[in-house]
Amino acid sequence: MKHVAVIGLGYVGLPLASLCAVRGYRVLGFDKKHSVIDSINSGQCHFRDKNAELLFSEAMQSGNFEATSQQELLTDASIYIICVPTPVDSSRNPDLSPLLDALEVVGPHLERGDLVVIESTVFPGTCEDVVAPRLAQLSNLTPGRDFFLSHCPERINPGDAFWHCGNIPRVVGALSDQGARQAALFYADILGGDIFDVRTVRAALRPKFRSNEYGLQVTQVPLGSITMMRSIRDAEAVKAMENTVRDVNIAFVNELAKISDALKLDVVDIINGMATKPFGKGPFYPGVGVGGHCIAVDPEWLKMASRQAGFIPEIIELARATNTSMPTYTVQLLQDLLNERGMPVKGTQVAILGTTYKRDTDDLRESPFYPLRDILKRKGASLRVFDSWNPAENTHSDITSALHGAKAAVIVTDHTELKAALSGVDFAGLGIEVVIDGRNCLDPESFDAESVIYKGIGR
């Protein structure tokens, strides 16, 4: 039985470690946080995600998975998978320190023939220029010859009922063809999918079609498939570029929302009309802001790589600036509508509903809730906060108590249960006079404009 060590047991590492254990590998998960280790070894998933929790439960039942914060126990592994976060610092520059710390954990244990996979998001060139030299120093082995170094960018979608770590198609790249093959074989084993080489069998990767939640035909490569990239740099670029594409498109529809406000249009109706076109990407919808550890972070890595290569990515920078501006824009909308009712922001009770960055997950990373909250605090608003998925920031125990006594409500996260609960709320009866729908999840026609002013983002 092969031994796998997974470094970093967060939203990426824990599901992957669980999947490996379920597929018959002996797995040792490593994390520096003792609270995470204690939770896992007691049989508790330390974050809320239905698919991850089910997979974790199955992994613990298999008897193949345990977690530790003692790096000396990693000696028996032959496959090392690094899944630590790669954030940006306060200046929005990529921070490699978690990755560098992980290399210090793995490097001393490497032996000939081992496979090291970096799943953490990095900018092109990181594996060759940073990871390989450091692992060579720590192990006294030559990357690409004595051991295999590969990059397989993580792909998860928290809260998604269909796509999970066991069926999402993956891409791999390595320092050598043999390394790419070894990594592809490993992922094919745990995913159960086919292996493709992007250089020779593009026809096999020709997308098939399926219906998405909008009833539109969208492309889909085979479930669980693994595509070997031309180089490790290409594999590194996949994650940064695919999320930069998303970031740019979301920025564009947020700009359309601002244009729609200026022209007195309903951008959601317009986008729904645009979505009837049966081909092309999308649709994308505007909102209070962009969060998560992908869209809000990965473009910063691509910006850094572009700048280092001498190219200034103006569109990416504009997209980042536009999406980063949305919490401020949302507060501006709130302030304008409160003024219509003769109320200042200062001293007004404002209910913020939802704190996580997207629906049906407890993930707070890069959530627009934080800048929105901070801006309102600086303006002197009195805040009432509720999120059923993550109570860490809650000031009240339920939606009704958070709304009762407030004069305005701002929806940050459209959790399924929150949306359902709000559909039956008598806002006027609770004293609410202004509703800012930061996710455009409510029906504007359900509001009586005489008693409650409703405003979506761009509608």
C-alpha positions as CSV (number, residue, x, y, z in Angstrom):
1,M,0.0,0.0,0.0
2,K,1.4,3.4,-1.0
3,H,1.7,6.1,1.6
4,V,0.5,9.6,0.8
5,A,1.2,12.7,2.9
6,V,-1.1,15.7,2.4
7,I,0.4,19.0,3.7
8,G,-2.4,21.4,4.6
9,L,-5.8,20.1,5.6
10,G,-8.1,23.0,4.7
11,Y,-10.8,23.2,2.0
12,V,-8.5,21.6,-0.6
13,G,-6.3,19.3,1.4
14,L,-8.8,17.6,3.6
15,P,-11.2,16.4,0.8
16,L,-8.2,15.2,-1.2
17,A,-6.7,13.3,1.7
18,S,-10.1,11.8,2.3
19,L,-10.4,10.7,-1.3
20,C,-7.0,9.1,-1.3
21,A,-7.9,7.2,1.9
22,V,-11.2,6.0,0.4
23,R,-9.3,4.8,-2.7
24,G,-7.1,2.6,-0.6
25,Y,-4.0,4.7,0.0
26,R,-2.6,5.0,3.5
27,V,-2.8,8.8,4.2
28,L,-1.1,11.0,6.8
29,G,-2.4,14.5,6.8
30,F,-0.2,17.3,8.2
31,D,-1.3,20.7,9.5
32,K,0.4,23.1,11.8
33,K,-3.0,24.0,13.5
34,H,-3.5,21.7,16.5
35,S,-7.2,22.5,16.6
36,V,-7.5,21.1,13.0
37,I,-5.6,18.0,13.9
38,D,-7.7,17.4,17.1
39,S,-10.9,17.9,15.1
40,I,-9.9,15.5,12.4
41,N,-8.7,12.8,14.7
42,S,-11.9,13.0,16.7
43,G,-13.8,12.3,13.5
44,Q,-15.1,15.9,12.9
45,C,-14.7,17.8,9.7
46,H,-13.6,21.3,10.8
47,F,-15.6,23.2,8.1
48,R,-19.1,22.8,6.6
49,D,-19.4,21.4,3.1
50,K,-21.7,18.5,2.5
51,N,-19.6,16.6,0.0
52,A,-16.4,17.1,2.0
53,E,-18.1,16.0,5.2
54,L,-19.5,12.8,3.5
55,L,-16.1,11.9,2.0
56,F,-14.3,12.6,5.3
57,S,-16.7,10.3,7.1
58,E,-16.1,7.6,4.7
59,A,-12.3,8.1,4.9
60,M,-12.4,7.8,8.7
61,Q,-14.4,4.6,8.4
62,S,-11.8,3.2,6.1
63,G,-9.1,3.3,8.8
64,N,-6.6,4.7,6.2
65,F,-6.5,8.3,7.4
66,E,-5.0,10.1,10.3
67,A,-3.7,13.6,10.9
68,T,-0.7,15.0,12.7
69,S,1.3,18.1,13.4
70,Q,4.5,16.2,13.9
71,Q,6.5,16.4,10.6
72,E,8.9,13.7,11.7
73,L,6.1,11.2,11.1
74,L,6.0,11.8,7.4
75,T,9.0,9.6,6.6
76,D,7.1,6.7,5.2
77,A,5.3,8.6,2.4
78,S,6.2,8.2,-1.2
79,I,3.8,10.8,-2.5
80,Y,3.7,14.3,-1.0
81,I,0.8,16.7,-1.9
82,I,1.1,20.3,-0.8
83,C,-2.2,22.0,-0.4
84,V,-1.4,25.0,1.7
85,P,-2.9,28.5,1.0
86,T,-1.0,30.9,-1.2
87,P,-2.6,34.3,-0.1
88,V,-1.7,37.8,-0.9
89,D,-0.3,40.2,1.7
90,S,-1.8,43.6,2.8
91,S,-0.2,45.2,-0.4
92,R,-1.9,42.5,-2.6
93,N,1.4,40.9,-3.4
94,P,1.6,37.1,-3.6
95,D,2.8,35.6,-0.3
96,L,4.9,32.4,-0.7
97,S,5.6,31.9,2.9
98,P,3.1,29.1,3.5
99,L,4.4,27.3,0.5
100,L,8.0,27.8,1.7
101,D,7.1,26.5,5.1
102,A,5.6,23.4,3.5
103,L,8.8,22.8,1.6
104,E,10.7,22.8,4.9
105,V,8.3,20.1,6.1
106,V,8.6,17.9,3.0
107,G,12.2,18.3,1.8
108,P,14.1,16.4,4.5
109,H,11.9,13.3,4.0
110,L,12.3,13.0,0.2
111,E,13.8,9.8,-1.2
112,R,14.6,8.6,-4.7
113,G,11.5,7.9,-6.7
114,D,9.1,10.0,-4.6
115,L,6.5,12.2,-6.2
116,V,5.9,15.8,-5.0
117,V,2.7,17.5,-6.2
118,I,2.0,21.2,-5.6
119,E,-1.7,21.8,-5.6
120,S,-1.4,25.3,-4.1
121,T,-2.0,28.1,-6.6
122,V,1.2,29.7,-7.8
123,F,2.3,32.0,-10.6
124,P,4.1,30.5,-13.7
125,G,7.7,29.7,-12.9
126,T,7.3,29.2,-9.2
127,C,7.9,25.4,-9.3
128,E,11.0,25.7,-11.4
129,D,12.5,28.9,-9.8
130,V,11.4,28.4,-6.1
131,V,10.2,25.0,-5.3
132,A,12.7,22.8,-7.2
133,P,15.8,24.6,-5.9
134,R,14.7,24.6,-2.3
135,L,13.7,20.9,-2.4
136,A,17.0,20.1,-3.9
137,Q,18.8,21.8,-1.1
138,L,16.8,20.1,1.6
139,S,17.0,16.6,0.1
140,N,20.3,16.6,-1.7
141,L,18.4,15.1,-4.6
142,T,17.9,16.4,-8.1
143,P,14.3,17.3,-9.0
144,G,13.1,15.7,-12.2
145,R,15.7,13.0,-12.0
146,D,15.9,11.6,-8.5
147,F,12.3,12.6,-7.5
148,F,9.4,13.8,-9.5
149,L,8.0,17.4,-9.1
150,S,4.6,18.1,-10.5
151,H,1.9,20.8,-10.3
152,C,-1.8,19.9,-10.3
153,P,-3.7,23.1,-9.6
154,E,-6.5,22.6,-7.1
155,R,-10.1,22.7,-8.3
156,I,-12.8,22.8,-5.7
157,N,-16.2,24.5,-5.7
158,P,-17.5,24.7,-2.1
159,G,-21.2,24.2,-1.7
160,D,-21.6,22.6,-5.1
161,A,-23.9,19.5,-4.9
162,F,-22.5,18.0,-8.1
163,W,-18.9,19.0,-8.6
164,H,-16.5,17.7,-5.9
165,C,-12.9,16.6,-5.6
166,G,-13.7,13.1,-6.8
167,N,-15.1,14.1,-10.3
168,I,-13.7,17.5,-11.3
169,P,-11.3,17.1,-14.3
170,R,-7.7,18.0,-13.5
171,V,-4.6,19.1,-15.3
172,V,-1.0,18.1,-14.4
173,G,2.4,19.3,-15.5
174,A,5.9,18.3,-14.3
175,L,9.6,19.0,-14.7
176,S,9.8,15.9,-16.9
177,D,7.5,13.8,-19.1
178,Q,8.0,10.9,-16.7
179,G,7.0,13.1,-13.8
180,A,3.9,14.2,-15.5
181,R,3.0,10.6,-16.3
182,Q,3.5,9.6,-12.6
183,A,1.3,12.4,-11.4
184,A,-1.3,11.6,-14.0
185,L,-1.4,7.9,-13.1
186,F,-1.8,8.8,-9.4
187,Y,-4.7,11.2,-10.1
188,A,-6.3,8.7,-12.5
189,D,-6.2,6.1,-9.8
190,I,-8.0,8.2,-7.2
191,L,-10.4,9.9,-9.7
192,G,-11.1,6.9,-11.9
193,G,-10.9,8.9,-15.1
194,D,-8.9,8.7,-18.3
195,I,-5.6,10.4,-19.0
196,F,-5.1,12.7,-21.9
197,D,-2.0,14.4,-23.4
198,V,-2.9,17.9,-24.5
199,R,-0.2,17.7,-27.2
200,T,-1.4,14.7,-29.1
201,V,-5.0,13.8,-28.3
202,R,-6.9,17.1,-28.4
203,A,-9.7,15.3,-30.3
204,A,-10.4,13.1,-27.2
205,L,-10.8,16.3,-25.2
206,R,-13.3,17.8,-27.5
207,P,-16.0,19.0,-25.1
208,K,-19.3,17.2,-24.8
209,F,-22.5,19.1,-23.9
210,R,-24.7,19.1,-20.8
211,S,-27.4,21.3,-19.5
212,N,-26.5,23.7,-16.7
213,E,-28.8,25.2,-14.1
214,Y,-30.0,27.8,-16.6
215,G,-31.1,25.1,-19.1
216,L,-28.3,26.1,-21.4
217,Q,-25.9,23.8,-23.2
218,V,-22.4,24.1,-21.8
219,T,-19.2,22.2,-22.5
220,Q,-18.0,19.4,-20.3
221,V,-14.9,17.2,-20.6
222,P,-15.1,13.7,-19.2
223,L,-15.7,13.4,-15.5
224,G,-12.5,12.9,-13.5
225,S,-10.3,13.1,-16.5
226,I,-6.6,14.1,-16.2
227,T,-4.9,16.2,-18.9
228,M,-1.1,16.3,-19.1
229,M,0.1,19.8,-20.0
230,R,3.1,20.6,-22.1
231,S,5.0,21.9,-19.2
232,I,4.8,22.6,-15.5
233,R,4.6,26.3,-16.3
234,D,1.5,25.7,-18.4
235,A,-0.1,23.8,-15.5
236,E,0.7,26.7,-13.1
237,A,-0.9,29.2,-15.5
238,V,-4.2,27.2,-15.8
239,K,-5.5,28.1,-12.4
240,A,-4.4,31.7,-12.4
241,M,-5.8,32.3,-15.9
242,E,-9.1,30.5,-15.5
243,N,-9.9,32.5,-12.3
244,T,-8.6,35.7,-13.9
245,V,-11.1,35.1,-16.7
246,R,-13.9,34.7,-14.2
247,D,-12.7,37.9,-12.3
248,V,-12.6,40.0,-15.5
249,N,-16.1,38.8,-16.5
250,I,-17.6,39.5,-13.1
251,A,-16.0,42.9,-13.2
252,F,-17.6,43.6,-16.6
253,V,-21.1,42.7,-15.4
254,N,-20.6,44.8,-12.3
255,E,-19.8,47.7,-14.6
256,L,-22.9,46.9,-16.6
257,A,-24.8,47.1,-13.3
258,K,-23.5,50.6,-12.7
259,I,-24.4,51.5,-16.3
260,S,-27.9,50.0,-15.8
261,D,-28.3,52.2,-12.7
262,A,-27.4,55.3,-14.7
263,L,-29.7,54.4,-17.5
264,K,-32.5,53.1,-15.2
265,L,-32.4,49.6,-16.6
266,D,-32.7,46.2,-14.9
267,V,-29.4,44.4,-15.5
268,V,-30.7,41.0,-14.2
269,D,-33.5,41.1,-16.8
270,I,-31.0,42.0,-19.5
271,I,-28.5,39.3,-18.5
272,N,-31.4,36.7,-18.5
273,G,-32.1,37.8,-22.0
274,M,-28.5,37.6,-23.0
275,A,-28.3,34.1,-21.4
276,T,-30.8,32.7,-24.0
277,K,-28.0,32.7,-26.5
278,P,-27.2,29.0,-26.7
279,F,-23.4,29.2,-26.9
280,G,-20.6,31.2,-25.2
281,K,-19.7,31.5,-21.6
282,G,-21.7,32.7,-18.7
283,P,-24.0,34.1,-17.6
284,F,-22.2,36.2,-14.9
285,Y,-24.1,38.3,-12.3
286,P,-23.0,41.4,-10.4
287,G,-22.9,41.5,-6.7
288,V,-21.7,43.2,-3.5
289,G,-18.2,41.9,-4.2
290,V,-16.0,39.0,-5.2
291,G,-14.5,36.7,-2.6
292,G,-13.0,33.3,-2.0
293,H,-9.5,32.2,-2.3
294,C,-9.6,32.0,-6.1
295,I,-11.1,34.9,-8.0
296,A,-10.0,37.5,-5.4
297,V,-6.5,36.1,-5.2
298,D,-5.4,34.3,-8.3
299,P,-5.4,37.3,-10.6
300,E,-2.9,38.9,-8.3
301,W,-0.5,36.1,-9.0
302,L,-1.0,36.5,-12.8
303,K,-0.4,40.2,-12.5
304,M,2.9,39.6,-10.7
305,A,4.0,37.1,-13.4
306,S,3.0,39.5,-16.2
307,R,4.8,42.4,-14.5
308,Q,7.9,40.3,-14.0
309,A,7.8,39.5,-17.7
310,G,7.6,43.2,-18.6
311,F,3.9,43.4,-19.5
312,I,1.4,45.6,-17.6
313,P,-2.0,43.8,-17.5
314,E,-4.3,46.8,-17.5
315,I,-7.5,44.9,-18.0
316,I,-6.8,42.6,-15.1
317,E,-5.9,45.5,-12.9
318,L,-9.1,47.3,-13.9
319,A,-11.1,44.2,-13.2
320,R,-9.5,43.8,-9.8
321,A,-10.2,47.5,-9.0
322,T,-13.8,47.2,-10.2
323,N,-14.6,44.1,-8.1
324,T,-12.8,45.5,-5.1
325,S,-14.9,48.7,-5.4
326,M,-18.2,46.9,-5.1
327,P,-18.5,46.9,-1.2
328,T,-17.9,50.7,-1.4
329,Y,-20.4,51.0,-4.2
330,T,-23.0,49.0,-2.2
331,V,-22.6,51.3,0.8
332,Q,-23.0,54.3,-1.4
333,L,-26.3,52.9,-2.7
334,L,-27.4,52.3,1.0
335,Q,-26.4,55.9,1.9
336,D,-28.3,57.4,-1.0
337,L,-31.5,55.5,-0.2
338,L,-31.3,56.3,3.6
339,N,-31.0,59.9,2.6
340,E,-34.2,59.6,0.6
341,R,-35.9,58.5,3.8
342,G,-34.2,61.4,5.7
343,M,-31.9,59.1,7.7
344,P,-28.1,59.4,7.9
345,V,-25.9,56.3,8.0
346,K,-24.4,57.4,11.3
347,G,-26.4,56.0,14.2
348,T,-28.7,53.9,11.9
349,Q,-29.3,50.3,12.7
350,V,-28.2,48.2,9.7
351,A,-28.7,44.4,9.4
352,I,-26.1,42.6,7.4
353,L,-27.3,39.2,6.2
354,G,-24.6,36.7,5.2
355,T,-20.9,36.9,5.9
356,T,-19.4,34.1,3.8
357,Y,-18.1,34.8,0.3
358,K,-20.7,32.6,-1.5
359,R,-23.9,30.7,-0.9
360,D,-24.1,27.4,1.0
361,T,-20.5,27.4,2.4
362,D,-18.9,28.6,5.6
363,D,-15.9,29.9,3.8
364,L,-15.0,33.5,4.9
365,R,-11.9,33.9,2.9
366,E,-11.7,37.3,1.1
367,S,-15.5,37.8,1.8
368,P,-16.8,41.2,0.7
369,F,-18.6,41.2,4.1
370,Y,-15.4,42.5,5.8
371,P,-14.8,45.6,3.7
372,L,-18.5,46.3,3.7
373,R,-18.7,46.0,7.5
374,D,-15.6,48.2,8.0
375,I,-16.9,50.9,5.8
376,L,-20.2,51.0,7.6
377,K,-18.4,51.1,11.0
378,R,-16.3,54.0,9.9
379,K,-19.5,55.8,8.8
380,G,-21.0,55.2,12.3
381,A,-23.7,52.7,11.5
382,S,-24.9,50.3,14.2
383,L,-24.5,46.8,12.8
384,R,-26.6,43.7,13.3
385,V,-25.1,40.6,11.7
386,F,-26.5,37.1,11.0
387,D,-25.3,34.1,8.9
388,S,-26.6,30.6,9.5
389,W,-23.6,29.0,7.9
390,N,-20.9,30.7,9.9
391,P,-21.9,32.3,13.3
392,A,-18.4,33.7,14.0
393,E,-19.5,37.3,13.2
394,N,-23.1,37.0,14.3
395,T,-24.5,39.6,16.7
396,H,-28.0,37.9,16.6
397,S,-29.1,34.3,16.7
398,D,-31.6,34.4,13.8
399,I,-32.8,36.5,10.9
400,T,-35.8,37.9,12.5
401,S,-34.0,39.2,15.6
402,A,-31.3,40.7,13.4
403,L,-33.9,42.5,11.3
404,H,-36.1,43.6,14.2
405,G,-35.2,47.1,15.2
406,A,-33.1,47.8,12.1
407,K,-33.9,50.5,9.5
408,A,-32.0,48.9,6.6
409,A,-30.9,45.5,5.5
410,V,-28.0,44.5,3.3
411,I,-27.8,41.0,1.8
412,V,-24.2,39.9,1.3
413,T,-24.7,36.1,0.9
414,D,-27.7,34.4,-0.7
415,H,-27.6,31.1,1.2
416,T,-30.5,28.9,0.1
417,E,-32.0,28.8,3.5
418,L,-31.5,32.6,4.0
419,K,-33.2,33.4,0.7
420,A,-36.1,31.1,1.5
421,A,-36.5,32.7,4.9
422,L,-36.4,36.2,3.5
423,S,-39.1,35.4,1.0
424,G,-41.6,35.3,3.8
425,V,-40.3,38.2,5.9
426,D,-42.5,41.3,6.4
427,F,-39.8,43.9,6.1
428,A,-42.1,46.8,6.7
429,G,-43.7,45.1,9.7
430,L,-40.2,44.8,11.3
431,G,-39.5,48.4,10.7
432,I,-37.1,48.0,7.7
433,E,-37.3,50.9,5.3
434,V,-34.4,50.1,2.9
435,V,-33.2,46.7,1.5
436,I,-30.0,46.5,-0.5
437,D,-29.9,43.2,-2.2
438,G,-26.2,42.6,-2.8
439,R,-26.9,39.3,-4.6
440,N,-30.1,40.2,-6.5
441,C,-31.7,37.2,-5.0
442,L,-35.1,38.7,-4.1
443,D,-38.0,39.7,-6.3
444,P,-38.2,43.5,-6.6
445,E,-41.9,43.3,-7.3
446,S,-42.6,41.7,-3.9
447,F,-41.8,45.1,-2.2
448,D,-44.2,48.0,-1.7
449,A,-42.1,51.0,-2.7
450,E,-44.2,53.2,-0.4
451,S,-43.1,51.3,2.7
452,V,-39.8,49.7,1.7
453,I,-37.2,50.8,-0.9
454,Y,-35.7,47.8,-2.6
455,K,-32.4,48.1,-4.5
456,G,-30.4,45.4,-6.1
457,I,-27.0,45.8,-7.7
458,G,-27.8,47.2,-11.1
459,R,-31.5,46.8,-10.8
